[in-house]
Amino acid sequence: MSKFIIRLVILAVIVGAAWGGYRFVQSMPERQQPIATAKVRQGEIVVRTFARGELRAVRSATLTAPNLFGTVQVTKLAEIGSFAKEKDLVIEFDDAELVTSVEEKQLEIDQIDEQYKKSEADLAIRNNQDQVELLRARYSVRRSELEVKRNELLSPIDQKKNELNLEESKRRLSQLVSDIKSRQEQAEAELAVLGEKKQKALLEMARARSRLTQVKVLAPMTGLVAVRQNSSSRMGFGFDVPDIREGDQVQPGMPIADVLDLSELEVVARVGELDRANLNENQEVILALDAVPNEKFRGHIKTMSSTASANVQSSDPAKKFDVVFTIDMKELLTKLGAKPDQIQRILATAEANRKKPPVVSMAMSFGGMPGIPGMPDLSGGAPGGGGDPQAGGGQRGGGGRMPFAGGAGAPGGGPGGGDPQAGGGQRGGGGAGGAAMSAEDRTKMREAMQAALKGRSMQDLSAEERTKLMQDVMAKMGRPAGAGRPAGAKPDPSKPEAVAGDGQGRRPRGDGSGGPGGGRGAGGPGGGGRGAGGPGGPGGPWGGIPGMGGGAAGRFTAEDLKNAKLPPPPDQDSNIDVLLRPGLLADVEIIVEKIPNAIHIPAQAVFEKEGHLVVFVKEGEKFVARRIKIGKRSESTLVVAEGLKPGETIAMANPEAKHGTKQKSEDKGGPMNALPGGKS
C-alpha cells in the first residue's frame, strides 16, 4: 500500500512539473518575425503596363519548294542575311530532269508530226488509186448500159447476159464506193487519233515548260533573306537542326526561305489578363529596343488577340494575349542615324508595298497552267496536220501571263459545211492574266464573287452554273467573259486577250479548204492565287483550266526569270537599308491612365480572406485585417476606392501566417504575394 502511495505521489509531481513548464513557456513572449510595411499614399498615379516582345517585319513572303513530282535539289540559294531586291533570284532548283522531259516531249511531237505527214501522204496516194478504180467502175457501168441498149438486136440469151453484166457493174461500183468511204473514214479516224495524241503531247510539254519556270524562285519584294532550317534532315537527339544549304534535297511545298520587308517594322508581345483588360486599340505606347539603348520610340497598339494562348516553348506556363505594336519608322530611322534620302526611300518603299496585294506563299514562279485545248468536232471532216506549238501566242493561265505559247488547234480537214465547229480548229483560251488586273479590280471581283456565291463554294456549283456565274461577275466588272472572236479574224496585238489563242482551222496543204475553226474560249481572269479558268466562248466547248500559279508570282516574265541573279552576300553589300533586323528584343511601356489625387498601395499588400480582399493595417503593435474596395489595378499598383486613408501603415506580408506552417489556399495570395486566384 505504501509503494502505491509513493508511486502516486511521484506521478503527481511529474504531472505538476510538466504543467508548470507548459504555463511558463506559454507566458514567455513570442518571437516576432520582421514584417515589411508600406505607407498608404495619395497623389497623382500613372497606371502603366509593361511588356517584353520582339521586333518583326510587318510584311513577309515565304518561298517554298515547287511540286516537280518528287524531291528537288537546291542548286542556288541566297545567303542568310543578304538583302534581296524585288525580282532578285533567291532559290534555284535542279532542272536537269525537266529539261530532259521537255526534249522528250518535243521529240514525241516531232515523231507524231512525221507520222501525221506519212499518213496524209498514204491517204493521198490511196485516194488517187481509189479515184482511178472509181473511174474504171463507172466506165464499166456506162459500157454495160450501152450494151443493154443494143438488146433489141440480140438474141434473148445475149440480152439476159448484158442485163446481168450491167447489174454486176453497178454492184461493183456500189461496193467500191462503200469501200472507198469506209477507207476514208478509217483514215480520218487515224488522223484524228494522231491529232489528239499531238494535242496531248503539246499539253504535257506546256506543263513541263511551266514546271521549268518554277525552278527559279524570285523575291516578290525587297527585303532581308532568312533561310529556314532543314526539318527533313535526320539528326540525332540533342543535335541542332541545320539550315538549308545548296545541294540539299527538299520535299515539295517545304518552306525554304523568307523575304522580310524591313521598310516597316512592328513589335509583338504577350500580356497578362489584367493588362489586356486595360488596353485598347490605337492606344499610344512607348517602345525601347535593346539594340538601341537610352532611346525611346513612339508607337501605338495595332491589334490584340481575343483569346489567350500558352507558349509551350517558354518556361512561363501561363496563358497570355498576343498584342502587336506599331513603331514610328521615321523617328526610329532618324535616331538610328539614317540620312534623309535613305529615310525617304525606305518610307516610299513601305508605302508602295502597303498598296500591293498580300503576298502568298510562293511555291511557283509562274502565272498559271495553260488552258486545255478545245476538243475538235469531226462533223466537218478529218482534221488536217498538226499546228505549230508556238502558234497560239502568249496564252495566259489563271494567275498571270505565261512566257510560253499554247499549242495550236488541229487544222481543219474537208469542207465543214455551216457548222462553226467543223474542222476541229477551235481551242479554249487560257484565263486572262490576273496580274494585268489592278488591286482595285481584284477587290471588286472578289466582292462580286462572294455576293454571287451567297455562302456557297465553287465546288457546289455545276459547270453551267459556274459558267453563268463567271459571265455575270465579269459583266458587272465591264469585262465580259466568253466573248470569243469569230473564225478567220486576225488577232489584234494591241489587246492582251487577242493573243491568247487562235481558233482558226488550218490546213498545211493547198488541196482542199479547211473548215472554219471555232472561236477561242476566253477564260475569266484569275487572281488572288485562285487562277479561276473562265467559261468557253461561242465556238469552244471549254475554256482554260484553272491556273496553278499564285497571283503574286504572275508578275514575273520570262525576261525576269532569265536575268534574275542572286543578291550580294552580306559581307559584300553595303546594307544601308538594313538598319535593324527582325528578332531584336524590345520593351513596351503603356500608360493606361493618369488618376489625380488617388489613394494607392502596392499590389503585394492585398490578400484574400474569407472571400474578400483585405489589407493588414497597423494599429498600435498589431496588424488588423481591413476590407477594401479596388478602383483601378495593374501588375504593381492598386488604386483603393474605399477602406484606407493616406499615411496608414500596411503589411507587405500576411502577419496571421504562422511561421513554419502552410497557409490555407483560400488565405494565400498569388505569386509574389500578389492578388489571390493567380491574378498576377
Secondary structure by P-SEA (a helix, b strand, c coil): caaaaaaaaaaaaaaaaaaaaaaaaaaccccccbbbbbccccccccbbbbbbbbbbbcbbbbbbbcccccccccccccccccccccccccccccaaaaaaaaaaaaaaaaaaaaaaaaaaaaaaaaaaaaaaaaaaaaaaaaaaaaaaaacccccaaaaaaaaaaaaaaaaaaaaaaaaaaaaaaaaaaaaaaaaaaaaaaaaaaaaaaaaaaaccccccccbbbbbbccccccccccccccccccccccccccccbbbbbccbbbbbbcccaaaaaaccccccbbbbbcccccbbbbbcccccccbbbbcccccccbbbbbbbbbcaaaaaaaaacccaaaaaaaaaaaaaaaaccccccccccccccccccccccccccccccccccccccccccccccccccccccccccccccccccccccbbbbcccccccccaaaaaaaaaaaaaaacccccccccaaaaaaaaaaaaaaaccccccccccccccccccccccccccbbbbcccccccccccccccccccccccbbbbbbcccccccccccccccccccccaaaaaaccccccccccccccccccccbbbbbbbbcccccbbbbbbcccccccccbbbbbbbcccbbbbbbbbbccccccbbbbcccccccbbbbccccccccccccccccccccccccccccc
